[in-house]
Amino acid sequence: MKITFLGNGDSLGTPRVYCDCDVCKEARTTGLNVRLRPSIWLESEGEEPLLVDCGPDWRTQMEKLGVRSVRHGLLTHAHFDHIGGLVEWADGCRWREETADLRAPSEVLAEVVQRFPWLESRFRMIAVDGGWSYGGWSVQPWKVNHGKNGFAYAYRFQRQDGSGRAWAYCPDSFDLSEAEKAPLRGLELLVLGTSFYEEPYPRETRSLYDVREGLKLAEEVGAEQAIFTHLSHDIDLRKDYGLPAGIRFAREGLIVEL
């Protein structure tokens, strides 16, 4: 499987319109810290590409990817930074006279339809509560705590060849219970959302792990590699944070092959 990171930012992206911090200033000049909203593009032999989450930067991401038609999508939850591009995607389907498959757990699809009822004319809404298969991988969703923001879903991709190889995409989570951590064990790769390096705000106001907590979680679950995404403007990619071997920050355009 080939994983391309289309966006690695938090819900507001970087630069934030209202902000003049050093990271946002750098993003407006040389652009190393420019971060679009979080999304990945999956390619697996014998399958059409799969878009995971469709935020408000969808159009920009598709132009950079050079893609004119998207036929398959998977959603982690119905927050705007993960579904804000669905309206544009649906409009693209209308102009091309196409219908795309949009997968998510049933409660996520229900929330999407409640907000944008006209999307059903261009998307086949496919509930995947019990999991499904994609290109030789078994894909299993599970519900995770999203702190003050309620809940989201994460996905474990496990090879169906008996090798036991697996990776997980968990962009929005915080203070996971032991049951919620269980699908993160035994991973070749963990993609985890971490907003700040060390978040200074009270825990009851938070919705994502910070980098220091993410490092502890990756070690606890025994992930061979970890990539931190959903980065806020607190993270400055010009700095060396001394991350351990096998752990790195996501960058727009980063490609990982499993």
Secondary structure, 3 states (H helix, E strand, C coil): CEEEEEECECCCCECCCCCCCHHHHHHHHCCCCCECCCEEEEECCCCCCEEECCCCCHHHHHHHHCCCCCCEEECCCCCHHHHCCHHHHHHHHHHHCCCEEEEECHHHHHHHHHHCHHHHHCEEEEECCCCEEECCEEEEEEEEECHHHCEEEEEEEEECCCCCCEEEEECCCCCCCHHHHHHHCCCCEEEEEECCCCCCCCHHHCCCECHHHHHHHHHHHCCCEEEEECECCCCCCCCCCCCCCCEEECCCCCEEEC
